[in-house]
Amino acid sequence: MAYNGKLAERIGKALTGERSVVMKEMFGGVAFMVQGKMAVGVIKDDLMLRLDPADAEKALKEPHVRPMDFTGRPMKGYVYVAPAGYKSDAALKKWVAMSATYAAGLAKGKKK
């Protein structure tokens, strides 16, 4: 299963300035770890986000966002954003920043 390499490059640029960012291939796509915690990734052409569960519920009300159901069951705190939802650089940066902030908080020991 291939993933959108251009989207991965855009995410990498959006994460410039974040501490301890590592890109890892997983799930048939790629994930970006922020301070050792998975934050954001690419599955095919979808943006995958790890968010605070409350923020994920809010995000699901936005256009082009759906639950992450990689295993066939929705995963709490994870969503997919279709290409139309991250088309602009501003939209992508907004999503990536939300995920990076949440992951950084997990790395500092804040409650899930």
Short mmCIF file of the C-alpha atoms (twelve columns), coordinates in Angstrom:
data_MODEL
# 
_entry.id   MODEL 
# 
loop_
_atom_site.group_PDB 
_atom_site.id 
_atom_site.type_symbol 
_atom_site.label_atom_id 
_atom_site.label_alt_id 
_atom_site.label_comp_id 
_atom_site.label_asym_id 
_atom_site.label_seq_id 
_atom_site.Cartn_x 
_atom_site.Cartn_y 
_atom_site.Cartn_z 
_atom_site.pdbx_PDB_model_num 
ATOM 1   C CA . MET A 1   0.000   0.000  0.000  1 
ATOM 2   C CA . ALA A 2   1.629   3.251  -1.129 1 
ATOM 3   C CA . TYR A 3   1.243   6.566  0.623  1 
ATOM 4   C CA . ASN A 4   1.226   10.122 -0.681 1 
ATOM 5   C CA . GLY A 5   4.880   11.186 -0.500 1 
ATOM 6   C CA . LYS A 6   4.101   14.815 -1.331 1 
ATOM 7   C CA . LEU A 7   1.762   14.987 1.649  1 
ATOM 8   C CA . ALA A 8   4.486   13.488 3.847  1 
ATOM 9   C CA . GLU A 9   6.877   16.217 2.655  1 
ATOM 10  C CA . ARG A 10  4.303   18.906 3.429  1 
ATOM 11  C CA . ILE A 11  3.810   17.473 6.929  1 
ATOM 12  C CA . GLY A 12  7.571   17.444 7.481  1 
ATOM 13  C CA . LYS A 13  7.725   21.133 6.566  1 
ATOM 14  C CA . ALA A 14  4.750   21.914 8.823  1 
ATOM 15  C CA . LEU A 15  6.586   20.222 11.713 1 
ATOM 16  C CA . THR A 16  9.698   22.361 11.288 1 
ATOM 17  C CA . GLY A 17  10.492  23.786 14.705 1 
ATOM 18  C CA . GLU A 18  8.948   20.901 16.656 1 
ATOM 19  C CA . ARG A 19  11.313  19.055 18.975 1 
ATOM 20  C CA . SER A 20  12.317  15.472 18.328 1 
ATOM 21  C CA . VAL A 21  10.396  14.678 15.137 1 
ATOM 22  C CA . VAL A 22  10.981  11.235 13.637 1 
ATOM 23  C CA . MET A 23  9.323   9.839  10.526 1 
ATOM 24  C CA . LYS A 24  8.574   6.087  10.581 1 
ATOM 25  C CA . GLU A 25  6.938   3.877  8.012  1 
ATOM 26  C CA . MET A 26  4.055   1.966  9.601  1 
ATOM 27  C CA . PHE A 27  0.487   0.865  8.908  1 
ATOM 28  C CA . GLY A 28  1.338   0.732  5.198  1 
ATOM 29  C CA . GLY A 29  1.893   4.482  5.371  1 
ATOM 30  C CA . VAL A 30  4.104   6.843  7.301  1 
ATOM 31  C CA . ALA A 31  3.790   8.349  10.780 1 
ATOM 32  C CA . PHE A 32  5.506   11.317 12.357 1 
ATOM 33  C CA . MET A 33  6.489   10.920 15.987 1 
ATOM 34  C CA . VAL A 34  6.789   14.056 18.118 1 
ATOM 35  C CA . GLN A 35  8.904   13.548 21.222 1 
ATOM 36  C CA . GLY A 36  8.430   9.789  20.875 1 
ATOM 37  C CA . LYS A 37  4.635   9.881  20.519 1 
ATOM 38  C CA . MET A 38  2.738   9.290  17.290 1 
ATOM 39  C CA . ALA A 39  1.166   12.543 16.175 1 
ATOM 40  C CA . VAL A 40  0.275   12.607 12.500 1 
ATOM 41  C CA . GLY A 41  0.644   10.418 9.464  1 
ATOM 42  C CA . VAL A 42  -0.308  9.531  5.927  1 
ATOM 43  C CA . ILE A 43  -2.342  6.496  4.888  1 
ATOM 44  C CA . LYS A 44  -2.721  6.431  1.085  1 
ATOM 45  C CA . ASP A 45  -3.938  9.999  0.394  1 
ATOM 46  C CA . ASP A 46  -5.517  10.572 3.814  1 
ATOM 47  C CA . LEU A 47  -4.046  12.651 6.601  1 
ATOM 48  C CA . MET A 48  -4.165  10.658 9.842  1 
ATOM 49  C CA . LEU A 49  -4.332  12.642 13.077 1 
ATOM 50  C CA . ARG A 50  -3.985  11.722 16.723 1 
ATOM 51  C CA . LEU A 51  -5.937  14.233 18.758 1 
ATOM 52  C CA . ASP A 52  -7.229  14.725 22.237 1 
ATOM 53  C CA . PRO A 53  -10.439 12.640 22.208 1 
ATOM 54  C CA . ALA A 54  -12.577 15.748 22.813 1 
ATOM 55  C CA . ASP A 55  -10.871 17.554 19.915 1 
ATOM 56  C CA . ALA A 56  -11.344 14.481 17.724 1 
ATOM 57  C CA . GLU A 57  -15.099 14.571 18.410 1 
ATOM 58  C CA . LYS A 58  -15.170 18.242 17.380 1 
ATOM 59  C CA . ALA A 59  -13.072 17.523 14.291 1 
ATOM 60  C CA . LEU A 60  -15.549 14.880 13.142 1 
ATOM 61  C CA . LYS A 61  -18.112 17.657 12.666 1 
ATOM 62  C CA . GLU A 62  -15.875 19.346 10.085 1 
ATOM 63  C CA . PRO A 63  -16.088 18.599 6.365  1 
ATOM 64  C CA . HIS A 64  -13.820 15.856 4.985  1 
ATOM 65  C CA . VAL A 65  -13.082 14.350 8.422  1 
ATOM 66  C CA . ARG A 66  -14.064 10.804 9.374  1 
ATOM 67  C CA . PRO A 67  -13.190 8.365  12.150 1 
ATOM 68  C CA . MET A 68  -10.000 6.375  11.762 1 
ATOM 69  C CA . ASP A 69  -11.179 2.813  11.358 1 
ATOM 70  C CA . PHE A 70  -7.936  1.115  10.355 1 
ATOM 71  C CA . THR A 71  -8.871  -2.086 12.180 1 
ATOM 72  C CA . GLY A 72  -12.552 -1.994 11.194 1 
ATOM 73  C CA . ARG A 73  -13.489 -0.255 14.442 1 
ATOM 74  C CA . PRO A 74  -13.172 3.498  14.997 1 
ATOM 75  C CA . MET A 75  -10.176 4.371  17.167 1 
ATOM 76  C CA . LYS A 76  -10.856 6.930  19.885 1 
ATOM 77  C CA . GLY A 77  -8.836  10.096 19.389 1 
ATOM 78  C CA . TYR A 78  -7.811  9.299  15.809 1 
ATOM 79  C CA . VAL A 79  -9.311  10.725 12.617 1 
ATOM 80  C CA . TYR A 80  -8.676  10.737 8.896  1 
ATOM 81  C CA . VAL A 81  -8.858  13.927 6.850  1 
ATOM 82  C CA . ALA A 82  -9.542  13.498 3.122  1 
ATOM 83  C CA . PRO A 83  -7.440  15.492 0.630  1 
ATOM 84  C CA . ALA A 84  -10.016 18.278 0.284  1 
ATOM 85  C CA . GLY A 85  -9.681  18.940 4.026  1 
ATOM 86  C CA . TYR A 86  -5.935  19.661 3.918  1 
ATOM 87  C CA . LYS A 87  -5.618  21.109 0.418  1 
ATOM 88  C CA . SER A 88  -4.404  24.538 1.554  1 
ATOM 89  C CA . ASP A 89  -1.168  24.954 3.491  1 
ATOM 90  C CA . ALA A 90  -3.090  26.798 6.205  1 
ATOM 91  C CA . ALA A 91  -5.509  23.899 6.676  1 
ATOM 92  C CA . LEU A 92  -2.687  21.344 6.794  1 
ATOM 93  C CA . LYS A 93  -0.725  23.421 9.312  1 
ATOM 94  C CA . LYS A 94  -3.810  23.728 11.527 1 
ATOM 95  C CA . TRP A 95  -4.318  19.959 11.628 1 
ATOM 96  C CA . VAL A 96  -0.633  19.148 12.082 1 
ATOM 97  C CA . ALA A 97  -0.284  21.695 14.902 1 
ATOM 98  C CA . MET A 98  -3.246  20.178 16.774 1 
ATOM 99  C CA . SER A 99  -1.705  16.707 16.570 1 
ATOM 100 C CA . ALA A 100 1.820   17.837 17.427 1 
ATOM 101 C CA . THR A 101 0.588   19.764 20.463 1 
ATOM 102 C CA . TYR A 102 -1.330  16.736 21.733 1 
ATOM 103 C CA . ALA A 103 1.620   14.376 21.188 1 
ATOM 104 C CA . ALA A 104 4.021   16.758 22.919 1 
ATOM 105 C CA . GLY A 105 1.655   16.896 25.898 1 
ATOM 106 C CA . LEU A 106 1.594   13.096 26.078 1 
ATOM 107 C CA . ALA A 107 5.385   13.060 26.012 1 
ATOM 108 C CA . LYS A 108 5.422   15.379 29.017 1 
ATOM 109 C CA . GLY A 109 3.194   12.980 30.926 1 
ATOM 110 C CA . LYS A 110 -0.127  14.779 30.626 1 
ATOM 111 C CA . LYS A 111 -3.172  12.526 30.925 1 
ATOM 112 C CA . LYS A 112 -4.674  11.079 27.775 1 
# 
